[in-house]
Amino acid sequence: MHPNLARALHYLNISTISLRDTQGNVIGKIEPKEHAAALFTCLELAGYLSTELLEKAIDYLAAAKSFGCSSDELVSQLNKACLRARANGDFDTDVFFEYFCNDPRFKVEDIIDLIVFLQQTAFDRNFGVERDKLQTRSWLEQHTDKFCDLVTKMGVVTPLPPMKNSYCGTAIMGAASVRVIPRIEYFNRLSIDCGPVWALSGNRELSKGLDSEEVMLTVAEAAGKSAEFVEKGSGAARRTFLEGITETMMVNCLLEKMCPGKPIAILDSGVQDGHWRATTAQAAKDIAAIMVKKIINSELSPDLDGVYRFMIIAEQPYSGRMARQVQRAFDTELKRHGLSSTINFIVEGVGEGIQPSELSDVALLTRVNSELGSLMAERYHDARLSLIENNPDLNLRTPDILMFSTRDKAFASLQEQASQQNIASSSSSFSAAI
């Protein structure tokens, strides 16, 4: 593997993964090179290393920040790397690692951006569209077993049991009813010291397709409200909502039934500007503010190693991505209070793995593939912070040119700006000539 690709993968934390069983025993270890091989083989399997997508990626990246050469030259180099890797009829990642982006015009940050752009294609849904609207792709139906093997090596299948016996706090992550109920059940089965516990939720109206209709009606009844279903949104984002009944109300109802007498606080996050519902990112900021305040007020104590350990409960394939979001929120909040150098705070994502019997469910695997895009987005945000910290003057592209739900609009905007500049330049030259 050439040095710049290795550095890019290091920034993206494509590192060693320990695969564990439900008891926490290590059942396998995936070294960084094997992790990277699984990542790129998955991109190849999905068709994300096609000439068409490579051309699109380079065009978009070049529009945001020039490579100083024609896009055709770079696309040709990338295509040659892919063709060499496919030469024996399979996909030889050793050959791929030697040639992919092995051109001095590809800086480390360019390679990061390219990998993120390609993997983000897996996200496959636009703003306002939920996971239940994802479309199954033919390649996934054809290569189900191979895909399952690859994503297992990428660490999004096997269980993530708690690694410690005591935590300074715990958050049960909010979700649609089909996922939040198993998360509460998982919490109830834990026999460790979870510390103070919060259920993170927010202002999202319950809707058919995402939430169980039986649960929705139960929540409405518990809240003393009539069950009025209303269609809202447009296009693929159009859904049937239960008017006025939110995820927070559902979580409260479920906790009362499933955790009677347990002191669990509910964190009801609001809706950020530009979003139609509460997000994991907002919930992460909200819980970080609460926990850091408790640390400042000496209401919480670190473990014997001097580390504050916070546990979030979700399930595969979401736990790792959510843990990164929550960790970054805590890091930001500690830095805001000038505590980043004195407080060691670690967020650990735990939860059930995907059962072997579920790995033939193409709809579930479609969601797993989409989640790979979400996970890569979180890896990118972490990598971006590290790049800026190590190189404060580095000129980086903005994330919107990379992310699936924003990049087409961002590219169109950059093209429009370039067109206007060309018109202005031509007008200026014409005036000077006169």
N, C-alpha and C positions, 0 to 999 in steps of 0.2 A: 504494500500500500504506500503510495507516495505521500510525502510529509504534509502537504497542504490538505489533502483529503483526511488524513489522520487527525490533523488539528481541528478541522471542521466537525468531524464526528465526535471529537472530545468535547468541543463546545456544546454540542447537542446532547451530551451525556449518553452517547451510545456506548454503554459501559457493561461491566460484568453483571449478570442477573442470576440470583440464586432462586431456583424453583423449589417450592416447599409444598408439603402436604398440609392437611388441616391442623396437624399437631405442631407444625413449625419445623419439622425435620426436613433437611435439605435432600431433595430427590434428584437434583441435577444442577449443574452450573454452566451457564452460557457465557463464554469469554467474549470480550469486546469485538473481536474479529468475526466470531460466529453470529453475534448480535447484528453486526453491520451486514453480514452476508444475508441474514434473514430479511432485514429491512429492504435491501436492494433487490433480492429475489422476489419479494412480494410486489415491489414496484414493477418489476418485469412481468410477473404473472398477471397483474392487473392491466397491463398495457400502458403504464404511466411512463415508460421509457421509449415510447413510439416517437418517430420523427416528428409527427404532427404536434405532440405535446412538448417536445424539446424545443421546437421552433417557437411555439407560443411562449414558453417559459423565458427563452432568451430575449424575445421581442419585448416582453413585459419588463424584464429586469433592465434591459438596455434603455427603455423609455424612462425608467426611474433614475438610472445612473449609467452613463455610457461605459462600455468596456474599452473604448478607444479603437475599435476595429469593427468590421462589418459583422452583423449577426450570423450571416451565412458561414463565415469561417469557423465560428464557435460551434454552431450546430453541426457542421461537418466533423469537427473533432469529437463531439459527443457521440455522433452516430457511429463513427469508426470504433470508438471504445465499446459501444454496445454490440456492433457486428463481430468484433474480435471475441467478445465474451460468449457470443452465440455460435461461434464457428464450429464447435464440435457437436452441435445439435441440442445442447443443453444450455445452461447459463453459468459460465465459469466465473465465479466472483473473484478469484485470484487475478485473472486476466483483467476483469473489470476494474478492480482496485488499482491496478497498475496504470491504466490509461484514462479512466474517467476524470475529466477536469484537469488532466496533467498537462497544463498549458500555463505559462507564466501570466497570461492575461486573466486567468481565474485566480483571484485572491481568495483567502480563507473565507471572508465574509460573502463573497460571490457564491462559493460552493455551498455555504450554509443556506443562502437564499434559494439556490436552485433545488437543493434537497427538500426544503420546506415547501416550495412551490409544487413540486411533483407529488409529494405526499399529501399536501392539502387537497389535491384532486379527489382523494378518497372521502373527504368530508361530504361532498355531493349533495348539499342542500343549501338553499339560499336563505337570506334573513327571514325570520318568522316561520320557517318550515320546520316542523318537529320530526324526530327520528322515525315515527310510525309512517311517514310519507316517503321514506327512502325507497328507491326502485332497485330491485334485485338485478345484478349484472350477470350476463351470460358466462363470463370468465369464472365467476365465483361458483356457479353451478357445475361447471366443467372441472374445476380444480379444488373441490371442497377439502379433500384429505390433505393435499399439499398446503393449502392455505392454513388449515388448522395446525399443521406442524410448524409453519413459519411463525404464526402469531403466538404459539406457545413459547418459542424461542425468544420472542420479543417481549415476553413477560406479562401478557394480558389475558391469560387463561387460568393458570393455577392459583390456588387459594393464597390469600395474603393474611395469615393469622397475626395477632399481636405478638411483637417480639419482646415485650417487657411485661412485668406483672403489675406495674403502677404507672399512672399517667397523671399529669397536672390538670388535664381536662379532656373532654371527649365531645365530638360533634357527630350527631346522626344526620347525614346529608339529606336534604330535601329532594323530592323526586315525584314522579307520577305514582299513583297508588300501587301499581304492579311492582314497583321497585322499593318504595318506602316501607311497605309492610314487611318484606324479608329483611330489610335493614334493622327494623325495630326488633324483629324476632332474633336476629343475630346478636344485637345488644343484650337482649334478655338472657341469652345463653352464656354470655361472658362471665367468668368467675374470677375476674381480676379487679384491681382498684382503678376505676375509670376516672376518678376525680369528679369535679362538677361536670354535669352533662347538659348539653344544649341540643335541641332539634332545630336545624337550620331550615327555614322555609321562606316563603315570600308571597308576594302579590301576583299569583298566577291563577286565573279562573280555571276550574276543572273543566275538562272537555272529553267528549266521546273519542274513542280511539287511543287516547293516552291513559285515561283513568277508567277504572271499572265503574260501569253504570250503577251497579248495586252499591258500591262504596259512595258514589256521588249522592244517591238518594238518601242513604243513611246519614251522611254529613248534613244535607239540607234539613232533614227531619230533626237532627240533634241541634241545629242552629235555629230551629223554629222558622224556617223560610220555606216558601213554596218552591217546588222544582220546576223552574221555567228554563227550557232549553232555547238558546238563541244562536243563529248562525252569524259569524263575524269573520272579517278578513276577506281576502280575494285571492283568486288563483290557487296555487298549491298550499298557500297559508290559510285558506278558508277552513274553518272548523265549527263544530257545534259545541257551544259552551253552556255550562250550567250557570245562569245569570247570578252574579253576586256571591258565588260559593268559591272560595279560594283554597289554594294548597295549604295555607296556614291553618285554615279552619279544619281541613281534612286531617292534618297532622295532629292537631289538638284532639280531635275526636278519636283518632286511632290510639294516641298515647293514653287517653282516659280509659280505653277499653283494654289495651294490651299491657300497660305499665301502671296499674293502679297503685297509688301510694309512693311511687318512685319520684324523687325530686328532679324532674327534667324541665328545664326552662325552654321556652320556644322563642326563637329569634325570628322575627317577622321582617324580612328585608323589603325595602321599597323597590320601585322600578327606576333604573338609571335612565338618564336622558338618552334617547336614541334606541331604547329597547322597549319591547311590548310586554315584557314580564320580568320578574326578578331573576337574577342570574347567579351562578356559582361565584363569579368574581365579586359581586356585591356582597353576598353572604360571607365570603372570605374576609373582606374588608371589615364588615360589621363585627364578626367574632374576634378578629385580630385586635380591634380597638378595645373590646371588652377585656380580653385576656391580658393585654399589655398593661391596661389600667390596673388590673388586679395584681400584676407583678410589681408595678410601681408602688402600690399600696401595701405590699408585703402580705397579700392575701393568699399567695401561692408560693410553694417551695419547690426548688429543683430537686432532682434525684441525687444519689450519693456521688455521681460523677459531675454534679454541677449543671446538669442539663434539664431544661424544661421540655418535657415530652408531651405532645398533644396528639390525640388519636382521632382520625376521622373514619366513620363507618360508611362504606358504600358496598360495591361488589365489582368483580371483574366484568367488563374491561375498564371501568370508570375510576377505580380507587387511585391508581397512580397519577392520572391526569389531575384529578381533584386535589390530591395531596400537593402537587406542584403549585397549583393556584393558591391554595391556602398558605403554603410555605412562603410564597412570594409576598402575599399580603402581610404576613407576620414580619418578614424581613423589612418591608417598607415601613410598617408602623414602628418597629424598633428603631429604625434609622431616623424616623421623624422625631423621636424622643431622645435621640443621641445615645441610644443603648445598644446599637448593633455590635459594638466592639466588646461589650461587657456581658451581654446576655446571650447564652447559647440556647436557641429554641429550635426544636426539631419536630416537624409534622410527619406523622406516620399514617399512611393509608392502609386500612385493613378491610377485609370482607371475603365473602364466599367466592370460590372460583367457579368457572363454567363447568358444569357437569359433563362427563364424556357423552352421555345420551343426548345432550343438547347440541353437540358439535356437528350434527347432521342437519340442523335447522338452518336453512339458508337465510331466512329472514333475520335470525339472530346474528349470523355471521356477517350479514350486510351491515348491521349496526356496529359490529366489531370493526369492520373495515372503515366505516365512517369515523369511529372513535380513534383509529390510528391517525386520522387527520387532526382530530382535536388534541391528541397527545403530542403530536409533532408541533402544533401551534404553541403549546406550553413549553416544550423543549426550546423552541425558537425564542420565546420571550425571555427565558432564563439565559440563553446564549447571548442574546442581544445585550442584556444587562452586563454580562461578563465582558463582552467585546468593548463596550463603552468604558467600563471600569479599567480595563487594561490599556485602552487606546482612546483617551478622552476626545481627541481631535478627529477620530475616524468618521468619515462621511458614510452613513448607512442609509439604505433604502427604508422607506416607511413600511410598516407591516401591511397596510391595506393593498399594496401591489402584489402581495403573496397569498393572502387569505382567500379561500374559495368564494366566500359570499361577498367580497368587496373588490376583488382584483379586476374584474371586467369593467366596472364603473371607474375605478382608479385609472386604468389604462386609457379608457376613452377620454377621461379628463386630461391626462397628460398629452394625448394626441391633439386635443383641442387647444391646449396651451401652446404646444409646438407650432400648430397651424397659425395661431394668432401672432406668434413671435415672427414667423416667416413672412406673414403679410406685412407686419410692422417694419421688418427689416427691408423688404422689397420696396415698400413705400418710401422709406428713408433714403435708400439708394437711388430711387427714381428722382426724388426731390433734389438730391445732391447733384445728379447728372444735369438737371435743368439749370 
